[in-house]
Amino acid sequence: MKKHITKSLFLILLMIGATACSEDYFEVNTPSGTVNEDQLRMNDLLAPVIHSTMEGQYSAELTFGNYVQNFVSQQGGAVGETQASGLWSQIYLYVLPNIKIIKEKAAAENAIHFGAVADVLTAINLGIATDTWDNIPYSQANLGQENLFPAFDTQEEIYAEIFNLLDNAIAALQATDDSGIFVGNEDLIYRGDLDQWLRAAYTLKARYQLRMVGNGSISATEVLNNINNGFTSNDDDFQMHYDDRNINPWYSGEILARATGNFYHDIASQIVSTMNGDYYPFQSGALTIDPRLPVFATNGGEEEWKGFVSGGGGLAPDGTSANAQFVDGGYFTRIDAPLVLITYAEAQFIKAEAAFLANGGNETSVGSTSVAYEAYLEGISASMNKYGVDGSDYLADGVVAVGEGGLMLNHIMKEKYIHNFLNPETFVDYRRYDFSDEVFVGLTIREEDDSEGDYAGEWFRRATYPSSELIRNEDVVLANQQLPTTPVGWDE
């Protein structure tokens, strides 16, 4: 079932806006028609929190999608350092303050299932925040005028809280809730299906644990234990649909923008060359491109698919003009398309990678277990089904059907990269493997018009804190600020 945003959500968003901050905030200019916290139900607040959570993911991808070369700025432009200020605003103005109210009301009513959903959403927002900025405000972030200069928690502390939140949610979702307060249609993801929220919590825990395998603090076997309790089919995908009145932002920002002469993005050569046979030549003769490519992009009807080199001034890798653009009516670029956070297919690629690593695999090793290989194939099959294409020839081609004895990490990560098109999680994967071209075949750093420019020849690994936060909380921000090329905690 599609999880459409209803018109009432946007009325609620207007209503919640003034309550997202402390009710005493400056005590002036309170808009008429706003509602006090005690007049709001948990159900009134959940839809705006989910909406802002998903819009925050979109905001992050607008930059990170360029970093990982899903797309480029119009005619091939690469972007520089980012503050990711749109993501910061969604999390700190709209998500965490409203979740705080939900949690307080859930505790007062003993509505443990509502509280569990709020915990999962908190974990999601903390996850993308700390992956983006490293140290972030959390434990002191919602104190209002009690503390206008909140300290920042370390990433280690944030991840401990993420796992604590998810563990609490998992336990609560399996417990009996006698409050009589139910999660319903205001749940824009699962429409109140708590079994799906439970599977989402396990899947998210595995996703976040995978970051820690590289530094040895969590084992790949622990990741497998959680993913085995996670998503069971594409029906579990964590996504939020739009409709023809409240339109998808990728459709608005790419298809409508291009049609009206406004700024838009083009499709990068890294994703195209991964899907058109350049980096992984098809062997059977039955395929010339990955069947998912036309679901993401169009080449204007030309014979060859040519993506834009990042920073290459409109050129494809062969030096001719690139031609790949977002396709009108594509999976992510139709008017009612969803924003997607995490899917069953990704869960299978997490399982494949974890099993590969648990078997002693590394960036260049060949061969793994049947568990790794079967999860790899299942992830591809689920991806094909999600995007509505026939993947039979693709799955049978020798470049994909390598057998468990021929499986390499680059096969798994290639498929995860393709499937997670327009998902900011790919920026995590690139950093986890240090932007390796052995793991992400063909990957090269953006080209620079000015070789002496800032950070030329260096990969971006984090955002800098927004200037608005620097103004409000200068001493604390400066104490935590790092160069945008500095690894975050789990990336060190």
C-alpha positions in Angstrom: 0.0 0.0 0.0 1.3 3.4 -0.8 1.9 5.6 2.2 0.6 8.9 0.8 1.0 12.2 2.5 -2.4 13.7 3.3 -3.4 17.3 3.0 -3.9 17.4 6.8 -0.2 16.8 7.3 0.6 20.3 5.9 -2.0 21.9 8.1 -0.4 20.1 11.1 3.0 21.3 10.0 1.8 24.9 10.1 0.3 24.2 13.5 3.4 22.6 15.0 5.8 25.2 13.7 5.6 27.5 16.6 5.6 24.7 19.1 8.7 23.0 17.8 10.9 25.4 19.9 10.4 26.3 23.5 7.0 27.8 24.1 8.7 30.7 25.8 11.0 31.4 22.9 11.4 35.2 23.0 7.7 35.3 24.1 6.8 37.5 21.1 5.3 37.2 17.7 3.5 33.9 18.3 1.4 33.3 15.2 -2.3 33.2 15.6 -3.9 29.8 15.2 -1.0 27.9 16.8 -1.6 25.3 19.5 -0.1 24.8 22.9 1.7 21.5 23.6 -0.9 20.3 26.1 -3.6 20.6 23.3 -1.7 18.3 21.0 -2.0 14.5 20.8 0.9 12.2 19.9 -1.0 11.3 16.8 -1.0 15.0 15.7 2.8 15.2 16.0 3.9 11.9 14.4 3.2 12.7 10.7 5.2 16.0 10.8 8.1 14.2 12.5 8.1 11.5 9.8 7.7 14.1 7.0 10.7 16.1 8.3 12.7 13.0 8.8 12.3 12.0 5.2 12.8 15.5 3.9 16.0 15.7 5.9 17.3 12.6 4.0 16.4 14.3 0.7 18.2 17.5 1.8 21.4 15.5 2.7 21.3 13.7 -0.6 21.3 16.9 -2.6 25.0 17.3 -1.7 26.0 13.7 -0.8 24.6 12.4 -4.1 27.1 14.7 -5.9 30.0 13.5 -3.6 29.3 9.9 -4.5 28.7 10.7 -8.2 25.0 9.7 -8.5 24.6 13.0 -10.2 26.5 16.2 -10.9 25.4 19.8 -10.9 24.0 21.0 -14.3 26.5 20.2 -17.1 28.9 18.3 -14.9 29.6 20.5 -11.9 31.1 19.0 -8.8 30.2 20.6 -5.5 32.5 21.8 -2.7 32.2 21.6 1.1 28.7 21.7 2.5 27.1 22.8 5.7 24.1 20.5 5.1 22.0 23.3 6.7 18.7 22.0 5.4 19.3 18.7 7.2 20.3 20.5 10.4 17.1 22.6 10.3 14.9 19.5 9.8 16.4 17.7 12.7 16.8 20.5 15.3 13.8 22.7 14.5 11.2 20.1 13.5 12.1 16.6 14.5 13.8 16.4 17.9 11.6 19.1 19.6 8.4 17.3 18.5 9.8 13.9 19.4 10.5 15.2 22.8 6.8 16.1 23.2 5.8 12.7 21.9 8.0 10.9 24.3 6.8 13.0 27.3 3.2 12.3 26.4 3.9 8.6 25.7 5.5 8.2 29.1 2.6 10.0 30.8 0.0 7.7 29.1 2.2 4.6 29.3 1.8 4.4 25.5 4.9 2.2 25.0 4.3 1.5 21.3 4.1 5.1 20.4 7.2 5.7 22.4 9.0 2.9 20.6 8.2 4.4 17.2 9.5 7.8 18.5 12.7 6.0 19.5 13.3 4.5 16.1 12.7 7.9 14.5 15.2 9.5 17.0 17.8 6.9 16.1 17.4 7.6 12.4 17.9 11.3 12.8 20.8 11.0 15.2 22.4 8.5 12.8 22.4 10.8 9.8 23.3 13.8 11.9 26.4 12.2 13.4 27.4 10.6 10.1 27.2 14.1 8.6 28.8 16.3 11.3 30.5 13.8 13.7 30.0 15.5 17.2 26.5 16.9 17.5 24.2 18.4 20.2 21.8 15.9 21.6 21.7 15.4 25.4 21.4 19.2 25.9 19.7 20.0 22.6 16.1 20.3 23.7 16.5 22.3 27.0 15.2 25.6 25.5 16.0 28.6 27.6 17.4 26.4 30.3 20.5 26.0 28.1 20.9 28.2 25.1 24.5 27.0 24.5 24.3 23.2 24.4 27.4 21.1 24.5 28.0 18.6 21.7 28.0 14.9 22.4 30.8 12.8 20.8 30.0 10.4 18.0 30.9 7.5 20.3 28.2 8.8 22.8 25.7 9.3 20.0 26.1 5.8 18.6 25.8 4.4 22.1 22.5 6.3 22.3 21.4 5.1 18.9 21.8 1.4 19.9 20.1 2.1 23.2 17.1 3.7 21.5 16.8 0.8 19.0 17.2 -1.8 21.7 14.5 -0.1 23.8 12.2 0.1 20.8 12.7 -3.5 19.9 11.8 -4.6 23.5 8.8 -2.2 23.6 7.4 -3.2 20.2 7.3 -6.8 21.4 5.6 -5.9 24.7 1.9 -5.5 25.4 0.6 -1.9 25.3 -2.5 -1.4 27.5 -2.7 2.4 27.0 -5.5 2.2 24.4 -3.5 4.7 22.2 -2.7 3.3 18.8 -0.4 4.3 16.0 -2.6 4.8 13.0 -2.8 6.5 9.6 -0.7 9.4 10.9 2.1 6.9 10.5 3.2 7.8 6.9 5.5 4.8 6.7 3.6 1.7 7.9 0.1 2.9 8.8 0.5 1.6 12.3 1.9 -1.9 11.5 4.1 -2.4 14.5 5.5 -5.7 13.2 7.0 -3.7 10.4 8.4 -1.1 12.8 10.0 -4.0 14.7 11.7 -5.3 11.6 12.8 -1.8 10.7 14.4 -1.4 14.1 16.4 -4.6 13.6 17.4 -3.6 10.1 18.5 -0.1 11.1 20.5 -1.5 14.0 22.4 -3.8 11.5 22.9 -0.8 9.2 24.5 1.3 12.0 26.5 -1.7 13.4 28.1 -2.2 9.9 29.9 1.2 10.4 31.6 -0.2 13.4 32.9 -3.4 11.9 35.8 -1.6 10.3 37.1 -0.3 13.6 36.6 -3.6 15.3 34.1 -2.5 18.0 31.4 -4.7 16.5 31.7 -8.0 14.8 30.2 -8.9 11.4 28.5 -11.8 13.1 26.6 -9.3 15.3 25.4 -7.5 12.2 24.1 -10.9 10.8 22.2 -11.6 14.0 20.2 -8.4 13.7 19.7 -8.5 10.0 18.2 -11.9 10.3 15.4 -10.4 12.4 14.9 -7.5 9.9 13.0 -6.9 6.7 11.5 -10.0 5.0 10.3 -8.5 1.7 10.0 -5.3 -0.3 6.7 -4.7 1.5 8.8 -3.7 4.6 10.6 -0.9 2.8 10.8 2.3 4.9 9.5 4.9 2.4 7.1 7.8 2.2 5.0 8.5 -0.9 3.9 11.8 -2.3 0.8 12.5 -4.4 -0.2 14.8 -7.2 -1.0 17.7 -4.8 2.0 17.3 -2.5 4.6 16.4 -5.1 7.9 14.5 -4.8 10.8 16.9 -4.3 13.0 15.0 -6.9 10.3 15.5 -9.5 10.0 19.2 -8.6 13.7 19.8 -8.3 14.7 17.9 -11.4 11.9 17.4 -13.9 9.9 20.6 -13.4 13.1 22.6 -12.9 14.6 21.4 -16.2 11.4 22.0 -18.1 11.1 25.6 -16.8 14.7 26.6 -17.4 15.8 26.5 -13.7 18.8 24.8 -12.2 18.8 21.0 -12.2 21.2 18.1 -11.9 22.6 15.7 -14.6 23.5 12.0 -14.1 27.1 11.3 -13.3 29.4 9.0 -15.2 30.1 6.8 -12.1 26.6 5.5 -11.9 26.1 5.3 -15.7 29.4 3.5 -16.3 28.6 1.0 -13.5 25.3 0.2 -15.3 26.1 0.5 -19.0 28.8 -2.2 -19.3 31.8 0.1 -19.2 33.1 -1.0 -15.8 31.4 -4.5 -15.7 31.1 -5.7 -19.4 28.2 -8.0 -19.9 29.1 -11.5 -21.1 26.0 -13.1 -22.6 25.1 -10.7 -25.4 21.6 -10.5 -24.1 22.2 -7.2 -22.3 23.7 -3.8 -23.3 22.7 -2.0 -20.0 21.4 -2.8 -16.6 17.6 -2.8 -16.9 17.3 -0.4 -14.0 19.2 2.4 -15.8 16.2 3.7 -17.8 14.3 3.8 -14.5 16.8 6.3 -13.2 17.9 8.2 -16.3 17.4 9.0 -20.0 20.0 9.5 -22.7 17.6 11.3 -25.0 17.2 8.3 -27.3 20.9 8.1 -28.3 22.6 4.8 -28.9 25.2 5.1 -26.1 24.7 6.0 -22.5 27.2 8.7 -21.4 27.2 10.1 -17.9 28.8 13.4 -16.9 32.3 13.3 -15.4 32.2 14.9 -12.0 33.7 18.4 -12.5 34.3 17.6 -16.2 32.5 20.5 -17.8 29.8 18.5 -19.6 32.0 15.7 -20.9 31.6 12.0 -20.7 34.6 9.8 -19.8 35.5 9.3 -23.5 35.8 13.1 -24.0 32.6 13.5 -26.0 29.5 15.3 -24.7 27.6 13.5 -22.0 23.9 12.8 -22.4 22.4 11.3 -19.2 19.7 13.2 -17.3 17.0 12.3 -14.8 14.2 10.6 -16.6 10.7 12.1 -16.4 8.4 9.4 -14.8 11.3 7.4 -13.4 11.0 5.6 -10.1 12.3 8.5 -8.1 11.2 11.3 -10.5 7.5 10.9 -11.0 5.1 13.2 -9.3 4.0 10.7 -6.6 7.3 8.9 -6.1 8.5 8.0 -2.6 11.5 9.1 -0.6 13.2 6.0 0.5 15.2 5.5 3.7 16.1 1.8 3.9 14.8 -1.2 2.0 14.7 -5.0 2.0 17.2 -5.1 -0.9 19.6 -3.0 1.1 19.1 -5.4 4.0 20.2 -8.2 1.8 23.3 -6.4 0.7 24.1 -5.7 4.3 23.7 -9.4 5.0 25.9 -10.3 2.0 28.6 -7.9 3.1 28.5 -9.0 6.7 28.7 -12.6 5.8 31.6 -11.9 3.4 33.5 -10.1 6.1 32.7 -12.7 8.8 34.3 -15.3 6.5 37.5 -13.3 6.5 36.9 -11.4 3.2 38.5 -8.1 2.4 38.6 -5.6 -0.4 40.5 -7.8 -2.8 39.8 -11.4 -1.6 37.8 -13.8 -3.9 35.2 -16.3 -2.8 32.8 -16.5 0.2 30.0 -18.5 1.7 26.7 -19.6 0.4 25.0 -17.2 2.9 26.9 -14.2 1.4 26.2 -15.2 -2.2 22.5 -16.0 -1.8 22.0 -12.7 0.0 23.8 -10.9 -2.8 21.5 -12.6 -5.4 18.4 -12.0 -3.3 19.3 -8.3 -3.0 19.6 -7.9 -6.8 16.3 -9.8 -7.3 14.5 -7.6 -4.7 16.0 -4.5 -6.4 14.7 -5.5 -9.8 11.3 -6.2 -8.4 11.2 -2.9 -6.6 12.1 -0.9 -9.7 9.6 -2.9 -11.8 12.0 -4.4 -14.3 12.8 -7.9 -15.5 16.1 -8.9 -14.0 16.3 -12.5 -15.3 18.9 -11.8 -18.0 20.9 -9.7 -15.7 21.0 -12.3 -12.9 22.0 -14.9 -15.4 24.9 -12.9 -17.0 28.3 -14.1 -16.1 29.4 -10.6 -14.8 26.7 -11.0 -12.1 26.4 -14.8 -11.6 29.9 -15.2 -10.4 29.2 -18.1 -8.0 30.1 -18.1 -4.3 33.7 -19.0 -5.3 34.0 -15.9 -7.4 32.2 -13.4 -5.2 34.2 -10.3 -4.4 33.3 -7.3 -2.2 33.1 -5.1 -5.3 30.2 -7.2 -6.6 28.2 -6.7 -3.4 29.0 -3.0 -3.1 28.3 -2.4 -6.8 24.8 -3.7 -6.4 24.2 -1.8 -3.2 25.4 1.4 -4.9 23.1 0.9 -7.8 20.1 0.0 -5.7 20.6 2.9 -3.3 20.5 5.5 -6.0 19.6 8.8 -4.4 20.1 7.5 -0.9 22.6 9.3 1.4 23.7 6.0 2.9 26.0 5.6 -0.1 28.2 8.4 1.3 28.7 6.2 4.4 29.7 3.3 2.2 32.2 5.3 0.2 33.8 6.5 3.5 33.8 3.1 5.1 36.0 1.9 2.3 38.1 5.0 1.9 36.7 5.8 -1.6 38.5 2.7 -2.9 38.3 2.0 -6.6 38.8 -1.7 -5.8 35.5 -1.7 -4.0 33.8 0.9 -6.2 35.2 0.0 -9.6 36.2 3.0 -11.8 35.8 5.6 -9.0 38.0 8.7 -9.5 37.9 11.9 -7.6 36.1 14.9 -9.0 38.0 16.9 -11.6 39.0 20.4 -10.6 39.1 23.4 -12.9 41.6 25.0 -10.5 44.1 22.6 -9.2 45.0 25.0 -6.5 41.4 25.3 -5.2 40.4 24.4 -1.7 40.6 20.7 -1.0 41.7 19.8 -4.6 42.5 16.1 -4.8 40.9 15.3 -1.4 37.6 13.6 -0.8 35.0 15.3 1.3 34.1 13.2 4.4 31.8 15.4 6.5 29.9 18.6 6.6 30.9 21.8 8.4 28.5 23.1 11.0 25.9 25.5 9.7 26.7 29.2 10.0 23.4 29.7 11.9 24.7 27.4 14.6 28.1 29.1 14.6 26.3 32.5 15.3 24.2 31.0 18.1 26.8 28.8 19.8 30.2 30.0 18.6 32.5 28.6 21.3 31.1 25.1 21.3 30.9 24.9 17.5 34.5 26.1 17.1 35.6 23.5 19.6 34.1 20.7 17.5 34.7 22.1 14.0 37.0 20.1 11.7 38.0 20.4 8.1 35.4 18.9 5.7 38.1 16.4 4.6 38.6 15.0 8.1 37.1 11.6 8.8 34.2 11.3 11.3 34.7 9.0 14.2 33.9 5.6 12.8 35.8 6.5 9.6 39.1 7.1 11.3 
